[in-house]
């Protein structure tokens, strides 16, 4: 079996499993008397759009950004309802405009629909060191800021959930860096997407346990478990895509 056929079967299998799981969860949760049905449906729709985007991204196809726009819109509504303000701001003010930046950059690097993959590339070890150091610094700052925001927005007498704030800060930080690397077609984005997905599993797992009234939280948790599987495969694919020398300049833009 050749590489493209394997990736197609792998992506299709994950998508079918995702649809089956999301449909089952949505039907079960929608049957509850206290279900937030509109938000549940929005979360389910966003999950399917986002996962489609992730599969296309893993395979280097530019259509990833069109589905990404729909995913970002849905996630913005869900994160706002949960008070995950770092994640909300990330989606509205950063991830949404970066979808359009990605379309522009990937077109410049040869991506055409679902027929031609983007010309992937790799960072130097020096660049990786700078990005790692910068990411950790931003993570520390984001954690302190979000800690203060959460303390100011929760009900009097309640304690801030520091674990939730940490994962929220991690999602915010590594999404920002990962999206930049994705838009510029660097292989290392997939290392960060793995970190983002693990952080999201932690974030939504905590929300699901501590705020069980949010019917759609299990949808979000399941979503990022599937994302993690896809991001591991994405790293494998992009390690190969970035091996071939690009015919054009490897400048940053």
Secondary structure, 3 states (H helix, E strand, C coil): CCHHHHHHHHHHHHHHHHHHHHHHHHHHHHCCCCCCHHHHHHHHHHHHHHHHHHHHHHCCCCCHHHHHHHHHHHHHHHHHHHCCHHHHHHHHHHHHHHHHHHHHHHHHCCCECCCECCCCECCCHHHHHHHHHHHHHHHHHHHHHHHHHHHHHCCCCCCCCHHHHHHHHHHHHHHHHHHHHHHCCECCHHHHHHHHHHHHHHHHHHHHHHCCCCCCHHHHHHHHHHHHHHHHHHHHHHHHHCCCCCCCCCCCC
